[in-house]
Amino acid sequence: MAAKPGEKLIDCLIRECCEETGYLVEVHKLVYMRECFMDENVHRVECMFTASIIEETETTNMDHNQLGVEWIELSTIKDEPLFPKELRRLIESLHQGNHEQVYLGEIE
């Protein structure tokens, strides 16, 4: 997800979800933030929010490497190929009502 110049993070999230998944969402709260060092010149900060689907629209702008969109059950999250792997446990824990710290730093 990349924000456009002057675009707020929440507005970017709503736009990108709609473009890449076809879902118009209502954003609720920031639950996790992680850092990722792609190489010596790239420091990426990822923010993860909870959200609800308001409406299904049409996917208009999938990423060039994106194969599709799939809705998965939170009860099976530990078995999904989600990266980084630690997110599986964190999301499952959040779903069970246990929320750990928001800032995760760099996780595997």
C-alpha positions as CSV (number, residue, x, y, z in Angstrom):
1,M,0.0,0.0,0.0
2,A,1.4,3.4,-0.9
3,A,-0.1,6.7,0.1
4,K,-0.5,9.4,-2.5
5,P,1.0,12.8,-1.7
6,G,-1.2,14.5,0.9
7,E,-3.3,11.3,1.5
8,K,-3.9,10.4,5.1
9,L,-3.1,6.8,6.1
10,I,-6.8,5.9,6.8
11,D,-7.9,7.2,3.4
12,C,-5.1,5.3,1.7
13,L,-6.2,2.1,3.5
14,I,-9.8,2.5,2.4
15,R,-8.7,3.3,-1.2
16,E,-6.2,0.5,-1.5
17,C,-8.7,-2.1,0.0
18,C,-11.3,-1.1,-2.5
19,E,-8.9,-1.1,-5.5
20,E,-7.1,-4.4,-4.6
21,T,-9.9,-6.4,-3.0
22,G,-13.1,-4.9,-4.3
23,Y,-14.3,-4.3,-0.7
24,L,-15.2,-0.9,0.7
25,V,-14.2,-0.9,4.4
26,E,-14.8,1.0,7.5
27,V,-11.5,1.3,9.4
28,H,-11.6,0.7,13.2
29,K,-8.3,0.8,15.0
30,L,-4.6,0.4,14.6
31,V,-3.6,-3.0,16.0
32,Y,-0.1,-3.6,14.9
33,M,2.9,-1.7,13.4
34,R,6.0,-3.5,12.2
35,E,9.3,-2.4,10.6
36,C,10.9,-4.2,7.7
37,F,14.3,-3.6,6.3
38,M,14.1,-4.8,2.7
39,D,17.8,-3.9,2.0
40,E,20.3,-1.3,3.1
41,N,18.3,1.5,1.3
42,V,14.7,0.5,2.1
43,H,13.1,0.8,5.6
44,R,9.4,0.0,5.4
45,V,6.9,0.6,8.1
46,E,3.7,-1.5,7.9
47,C,0.5,-0.6,9.9
48,M,-2.3,-3.2,10.4
49,F,-5.8,-2.1,11.3
50,T,-9.1,-3.9,12.1
51,A,-11.9,-3.0,9.6
52,S,-15.3,-4.1,8.6
53,I,-16.6,-4.6,5.1
54,I,-19.3,-2.1,4.2
55,E,-19.9,-3.0,0.6
56,E,-18.5,-5.2,-2.1
57,T,-17.5,-3.3,-5.2
58,E,-15.3,-4.2,-8.2
59,T,-11.6,-4.9,-8.0
60,T,-10.0,-2.2,-10.1
61,N,-6.2,-2.1,-9.5
62,M,-4.7,-5.3,-8.2
63,D,-0.9,-5.3,-7.6
64,H,1.1,-6.7,-10.5
65,N,2.1,-9.8,-8.5
66,Q,-1.4,-10.3,-7.0
67,L,-3.1,-13.5,-8.1
68,G,-6.5,-12.8,-6.6
69,V,-8.5,-12.2,-3.4
70,E,-9.5,-14.9,-0.9
71,W,-11.6,-14.5,2.2
72,I,-10.2,-16.8,5.0
73,E,-11.6,-17.7,8.4
74,L,-9.7,-16.4,11.4
75,S,-10.0,-19.8,12.9
76,T,-7.7,-21.2,10.3
77,I,-5.2,-18.3,10.3
78,K,-2.4,-20.4,11.8
79,D,-2.4,-22.7,8.7
80,E,-2.3,-19.9,6.1
81,P,0.9,-18.9,4.2
82,L,1.0,-15.4,5.9
83,F,4.2,-13.5,6.1
84,P,5.8,-12.8,8.4
85,K,5.0,-16.1,10.2
86,E,4.6,-14.5,13.6
87,L,1.6,-12.5,12.3
88,R,-0.4,-15.8,12.3
89,R,0.0,-16.1,16.1
90,L,-0.6,-12.4,16.7
91,I,-3.8,-12.3,14.6
92,E,-5.1,-15.5,16.2
93,S,-4.4,-14.1,19.7
94,L,-6.2,-10.8,18.7
95,H,-9.2,-12.7,17.5
96,Q,-9.3,-14.5,20.9
97,G,-9.4,-11.2,22.7
98,N,-5.8,-11.1,23.7
99,H,-4.1,-8.0,22.3
100,E,-0.4,-7.6,22.8
101,Q,1.6,-4.4,22.1
102,V,1.0,-2.4,19.0
103,Y,4.6,-1.8,18.0
104,L,6.2,-5.1,16.9
105,G,9.5,-3.9,15.6
106,E,11.1,-6.3,13.2
107,I,9.5,-9.8,13.4
108,E,10.1,-13.0,11.5
